[in-house]
C-alpha cells in the first residue's frame, strides 16, 4: 500500500501488486473506486472472453496508480516513492522538478 497526495492535500492509499480484491469481487472494485473505464472493460472481458476475472487482478492496481499519477497525485513520502520506483511504475526522472 502506498500513500499518494495531490496539490490540494487530498491523500489516497493505493494498493500495489496483485489485486486480491479484484480477484474476489471483480468489476465492483473499479466501480467503487470510481473507475468507470475499467469497470466497463472488466465487464466486456467477462462477457466476450471470460478471462477478465483471471487476467485483470495482475494489472489493475498498477493501472489504478498510473491513473492517479496522471490526475496529479504524487508519492506522499519517500517510502511510497521507493515502492513505486522499485516496481517500475515511476522513474526517478518523473519526480525531479
C-alpha positions as CSV (number, residue, x, y, z in Angstrom):
1,X,0.0,0.0,0.0
2,X,1.4,3.4,-1.0
3,X,0.2,6.8,0.0
4,X,-0.4,9.3,-2.8
5,X,-1.2,13.0,-2.3
6,X,-2.3,15.7,-4.7
7,X,-1.7,19.5,-4.7
8,X,-4.9,20.1,-2.7
9,X,-3.6,17.9,0.1
10,X,-6.0,15.0,-0.6
11,X,-4.4,11.7,0.3
12,X,-5.3,8.3,-1.2
13,X,-4.0,4.9,-0.2
14,X,-3.3,2.8,-3.3
15,X,-2.6,-1.0,-3.2
16,X,0.4,-2.2,-5.1
17,X,0.9,-5.6,-6.8
18,X,-1.7,-8.3,-7.3
19,X,-5.3,-7.3,-6.6
20,X,-6.9,-9.8,-4.4
21,X,-10.0,-7.7,-4.2
22,X,-10.3,-7.7,-8.0
23,X,-10.0,-11.5,-8.0
24,X,-12.7,-11.8,-5.3
25,X,-15.1,-9.1,-6.2
26,X,-14.4,-8.5,-10.0
27,X,-15.9,-5.4,-11.6
28,X,-17.1,-4.0,-8.3
29,X,-13.6,-2.9,-7.3
30,X,-13.1,-0.3,-10.1
31,X,-16.8,0.6,-9.8
32,X,-16.4,1.6,-6.1
33,X,-13.1,3.4,-6.9
34,X,-14.9,5.5,-9.4
35,X,-13.1,4.0,-12.3
36,X,-15.8,3.6,-14.9
37,X,-13.5,2.8,-17.8
38,X,-12.0,-0.3,-16.0
39,X,-15.4,-1.3,-14.8
40,X,-16.7,-1.4,-18.4
41,X,-13.5,-3.1,-19.6
42,X,-13.8,-5.8,-17.0
43,X,-17.5,-6.5,-17.8
44,X,-16.7,-6.7,-21.5
45,X,-13.8,-9.1,-21.0
46,X,-16.1,-11.2,-18.8
47,X,-18.9,-11.3,-21.4
48,X,-16.9,-11.9,-24.5
49,X,-13.8,-13.7,-23.4
50,X,-14.4,-14.9,-19.9
51,X,-10.8,-14.2,-18.9
52,X,-11.3,-10.8,-17.2
53,X,-11.6,-12.3,-13.8
54,X,-8.2,-14.1,-14.1
55,X,-6.1,-11.5,-16.1
56,X,-7.1,-8.2,-14.6
57,X,-6.1,-8.8,-11.0
58,X,-2.5,-8.9,-12.2
59,X,-2.6,-5.5,-13.9
60,X,-5.4,-3.4,-12.3
61,X,-3.6,-2.0,-9.2
62,X,-0.7,-0.7,-11.4
63,X,-3.1,0.9,-13.9
64,X,-5.1,2.5,-11.0
65,X,-1.9,4.0,-9.6
66,X,-0.8,5.3,-13.0
67,X,-4.3,6.8,-13.4
68,X,-3.9,8.6,-10.1
69,X,-0.5,9.9,-11.0
70,X,-1.8,11.2,-14.3
71,X,-4.5,13.0,-12.4
72,X,-1.9,14.9,-10.4
73,X,-1.2,12.7,-7.4
74,X,2.4,12.2,-6.2
75,X,4.0,9.9,-3.7
76,X,3.3,11.3,-0.3
77,X,6.6,10.2,1.3
78,X,9.9,8.6,0.4
79,X,8.7,5.1,1.2
80,X,5.9,5.4,-1.4
81,X,8.3,6.8,-4.0
82,X,10.8,4.0,-3.4
83,X,8.0,1.4,-3.7
84,X,6.7,2.9,-7.0
85,X,10.3,3.1,-8.4
86,X,11.1,-0.5,-7.4
87,X,8.0,-1.8,-9.2
88,X,8.7,0.2,-12.3
89,X,5.6,2.3,-12.0
90,X,7.6,5.6,-12.0
91,X,11.2,6.5,-12.5
92,X,13.3,8.9,-10.5
93,X,13.2,11.2,-13.5
94,X,9.3,11.5,-13.2
95,X,9.6,13.3,-9.9
96,X,12.5,15.7,-10.4
97,X,11.3,19.2,-10.5
